[in-house]
Amino acid sequence: MGDRRETLVAVTEQLQEYDVITDAFLAKSFTDRLLIVDVTEGEQLPADALELIREHDFQAIDSLDTDDKRPRSAVGDVGGATRHHFVDMQTRGTHQSYVVS
């Protein structure tokens, strides 16, 4: 898993070089690794950035939960940016959630 993480950290660093991308980082949900990409409000995620994301086996989060196969990733606005979520398909479902009671 270490090599994969190092590769994905390098991808986030590449994404941060785009002028319209204000932030890119890795996160974990209960079961999945996520790539979060913030794009300046009113701008589109650049096509070559999206290709880089797909090349590293990430899929737009909304396309996993719907019958509509359009690759939608935008989940909302944060500050002056639109936030996009992508799921790491290589490790999907392998993280364990913890419940604190």
N, C-alpha and C positions, 0 to 999 in steps of 0.2 A: 504494500500500500504506500510505502514511502516514496518510491519512484513515481507513482501516479500523482501523489500530492505535489511533489516537486515540479512535475510537468504542468499541473493545473495552476500552480502559483505563477509559473512562467507565462501561462496563457493570460492570467489576470493582469500581469504586468504589461503584456502586449496590448491588451484591450485599453488600459489606462492611457496609452499613447494617442488614442483618437481624441481629437478636439471636442467632439460632441459627447464623449463618454466622461461623466464626472466622477464615476467610481466603478470598480469591479472587484468583487471579493468572493471567497468561498464561505459557505455556511452549511450547517447541518439541520435538517428537519428531524422528526422522530425516526425516520427510517432511511432517509436519503441524503446524499451530498448535493448541495445546490451551488450554482453559480449565479450570483446576483450582479446585474449590470444596470447602472443608472445612466440614463441618456438625457441630455439637456431637454427640458420641456419644449415641445413643438418640433423637435428634431426626430429623425428616424435612426434606428440602429443601422449603421453602415452595412451594406451587403457583404463586404469582405470580412468584417468583424463577425457577422452571423455565420459566415462560412468557416471561420476559424473555430468558433464555438461548436459547430456541427462536426468538424473534423476531429474534435476531441471527445466525441460521443456524448454530447449534451443535447437534450431535446427540450423544446419549449414546454413549460409545465402545463399550460392549458390544453395542449394537444394530447396529453395523457389521459385526461379525464372526460373527454367529450367524443362524440361520434364525428364531429366536425374536424377534419384532419388538417385544417389550416394551422400553420405553426404560430400560434399566438403566445406571446410570452409576457406582455405588459400586464402588470397586476395592480398598478396604481401609481399615484404621484407621491414623491417625497421631496419636500422643499421645492426647488425649481427643476426637478428631474422626474422622468417617468422611469419606474423601476421594472426591470424585466427579470423573471426567474427561469432558470433552466435546471433540469435534473440530470445528474451524472448517470448515464445508462449502464456504464461498466460496473458500478457499485450499487445500483438501485436495489433498495430493500434490505441491504446488508447491515445498516446501522441499527442499533437497538435503542429503543426509547426507555426512559427511566421515569417512573412516577414517584413523586415525593409525597408522602401523606403525613 
